[in-house]
Every structure is written in structure tokens, then in C-alpha cells.
């Protein structure tokens, strides 16, 4: 369904977000550009200076040693380690199942024309592990485990110097081969261009703050990136069977990530909409993260009522949200009718929190309506699909005449020669001496 197909007259706002989506500021762009250029020029010396300037720490060796990794793992309490291993196994299990669906291809499209593709793991990948407002223990799992499943040979992780030691432990357990205490835009620059300490990577994955996001944007092309991620988003579509307590709780769960989180609800029931508004305010009073969650809700929360189910679905596709929860009687039946979402959660039991932490699907997902054209991080992000071909003698007669005609029409004689010398091996000297049209005319490849 097209993203603009909903009828605006059938959508009624009960609460509208006060803040507009933020744009990238010139100052941020310039600052990040300067950091990237400095790291590219001065390498480790620049990283030392930025660690002092931004993190207030003096670092002479950025790489975490094997002894430090072991100590970090040993310092994990037993329950955290068990929970970590559980999450790693669930993400690994799902990523492995996804990988099994990606098969090599070899097909003979015409007699003698053999085409195919292979899925090849990226050689060296860099995963940014954010420090952030909270120590998000699941963040390194989501970025690193799929890289191990894909078969990447060199997996690099960068995390801010001030990150909790548990993040080092989990990065190690999740499969990072090398771990560096480097944060912010300077970490992205180091992985993109390499320094004396940090290897150059082929692709950079993982979420981060505005500086990290802008740095990824600026180095794209030199290296690949997974996506440009904005603040977290959750949108729920619901009918009159939904429980306002769950709707409020799930929106606030995402809202506590960041005051710029975008929570929203669209429902066919005005009663559910208004009861949810009341419930959000009630739950905020006892929520320890109410300062962050409350700011996100007040500034960026939307609640709308749609006249019917078709409008509800069309509006959800228009929003193209990172996380889409479906709280309706027929939640699973709606799946084929919905197209634009990062990850979808069908039924009231499927809360975003389970995916955020440990159920197995990846929580690094498209934001800012990017779900209209892409999905989230997955094992395929760490692979490149490359085609191959080989042609038997009888296959030349099937493709060469058309290739010659097209090339001559385009006035690309070199292309025409390359095709013709295979079709007319007895006339190679004539073809390469500039008499190709004569040869073609005599043999009439039509």
C-alpha cells in the first residue's frame, strides 16, 4: 500500500507531538568533519587528545588486552552472565536460521549460459558499542553475534572509554576479536581510515549518538555502514480489545531510552485512546525514569483515532516506524497487510522489550521512516552477494549478436570487438584492426 494512501479526514489527533523531527545542524556537521579529518591525519595521537577532551581520561593504549577481557568477564555476576549467554544464544539461533535461507545460486538461463551468485562474508567489520544513558548490555550482542554467524574473519568493537566494564565482557563473549576503548565520531573515523592501533574495516555497524550517526554518514563510501539511526521509535496500532495499561507501559518502556524517543498510538477506538492518555500519566508518577520518559511523551508522543481498520493500516505504513506493535483481535492476520516497519510485534504478548533484550530478533532497526525502504540489522548485513557467470561455446551464439548490435548502436566499438572476437574467432585480426562492421555485415548476426 502506498505510504500516502490514507485519507487524512479519517485520522483524528487526540494528542499531537509538540516537537518536530530534528535536522542535522551545520555546527554538528562541521565539528564531526573536523574530527574525522584530524583522526585521518594524526591517527592515534588524535585519539589520545579526544579521549582527554571528550572523556576526560588519559589513554596510551586503546586496545583491551586479553587479560583485561578475562578480568571483565570474571567480574560479571553469575546471573548477568547467564542472562548474557541466553541472549547471545537466542540471537545466534535466529541469525543462523536466517543464514540458512541464503543459498548460493547456479542456473543455466539459456543453453550454454551459466549464471549464479555467492554470499561472501565481509572480511573486516567494525561494531560501535554505545555508552549512552544506560549500559545497554544487549547492544554489543545485536551487532557482534550476527557477524560471527556470517563468518567475518576480523570483528572489531569500539566503545567509549567510560563504558561499564560489563560492556567489554559482553563484547568479548559476543564474538569481538579486538576491542578498543574509543568512543564518538573519532571511533568511526578510526575504523573507517585506520590508525597505528585500529585496523581499517570494510563496514561499520551499530547505533550511537548524533556525533556517531553524523560520522557514519560522512565516512559512507569509504566504508559501508548499516544505516543512519535516529532516536528510538515505537508505534502501536490497536482496536477496542486492547488494554490501555499495556499500551501505556510499552510506549513508556521505549520512551525511557531518550527524551527524543517518538512514542505513538493509533486506534480505532476513541475510548482506548483517551484511557491510554490517562494511563500514561498514572504510570509516569511511579516510573523511576519518568524525567526522560515523560519528556519524550510530552514532546513527541502522538495519539490518533482512525475511522476504520483500513485507515489504521494505511496510517501505520505512513508512519513507517522502527517498532510497530499490533494490539488487535486479529493481530497475526494483519501481518500481510502491513509493509513499512523495522520490526513488528503481533499481539499483546509480543512486547518490544523482548526483542530489545533477548528473544532473538535484532534491535538495531531503521528509524525516521527509513522502514519504507530497508529493514534492520541482520546476518545478511555482514555478507555481500556477488554474481558470477561462465559461458560455453554454444552460449556465445545466444548472447553475442545482441551484445554486438547494442554496442555498435551505442558507438562503443571496444565492447563490440570484445563480443565479436568470441563469435567470430576466425576473424579476430580483422575485428581488432577496425573492420568489425565489415565482419558483422558479412556474417549478419541478426
HELIX and SHEET records of a PDB file:
HELIX    1   1 UNK A    8  UNK A   10  5                                   3    
HELIX    2   2 UNK A   26  UNK A   42  1                                  17    
HELIX    3   3 UNK A   44  UNK A   55  1                                  12    
HELIX    4   4 UNK A   66  UNK A   75  1                                  10    
HELIX    5   5 UNK A   78  UNK A  100  1                                  23    
HELIX    6   6 UNK A  137  UNK A  150  1                                  14    
HELIX    7   7 UNK A  165  UNK A  174  1                                  10    
HELIX    8   8 UNK A  184  UNK A  193  1                                  10    
HELIX    9   9 UNK A  210  UNK A  219  1                                  10    
HELIX   10  10 UNK A  244  UNK A  255  1                                  12    
HELIX   11  11 UNK A  270  UNK A  284  1                                  15    
HELIX   12  12 UNK A  290  UNK A  300  1                                  11    
HELIX   13  13 UNK A  309  UNK A  319  1                                  11    
HELIX   14  14 UNK A  331  UNK A  334  1                                   4    
HELIX   15  15 UNK A  335  UNK A  337  5                                   3    
HELIX   16  16 UNK A  352  UNK A  357  1                                   6    
HELIX   17  17 UNK A  370  UNK A  372  5                                   3    
HELIX   18  18 UNK A  379  UNK A  382  5                                   4    
HELIX   19  19 UNK A  393  UNK A  409  1                                  17    
HELIX   20  20 UNK A  413  UNK A  423  1                                  11    
HELIX   21  21 UNK A  425  UNK A  427  5                                   3    
HELIX   22  22 UNK A  428  UNK A  432  1                                   5    
HELIX   23  23 UNK A  436  UNK A  443  1                                   8    
SHEET    1   A 6 UNK A  11  UNK A  15  0                                        
SHEET    2   A 6 UNK A 302  UNK A 306 -1                                        
SHEET    3   A 6 UNK A 262  UNK A 267  1                                        
SHEET    4   A 6 UNK A 233  UNK A 238  1                                        
SHEET    5   A 6 UNK A 323  UNK A 327  1                                        
SHEET    6   A 6 UNK A 343  UNK A 346  1                                        
SHEET    1   B 3 UNK A 105  UNK A 110  0                                        
SHEET    2   B 3 UNK A 113  UNK A 121 -1                                        
SHEET    3   B 3 UNK A 383  UNK A 391 -1                                        
SHEET    1   C 5 UNK A 178  UNK A 181  0                                        
SHEET    2   C 5 UNK A 154  UNK A 159  1                                        
SHEET    3   C 5 UNK A 124  UNK A 129  1                                        
SHEET    4   C 5 UNK A 203  UNK A 205  1                                        
SHEET    5   C 5 UNK A 224  UNK A 225  1                                        
END                                                                             
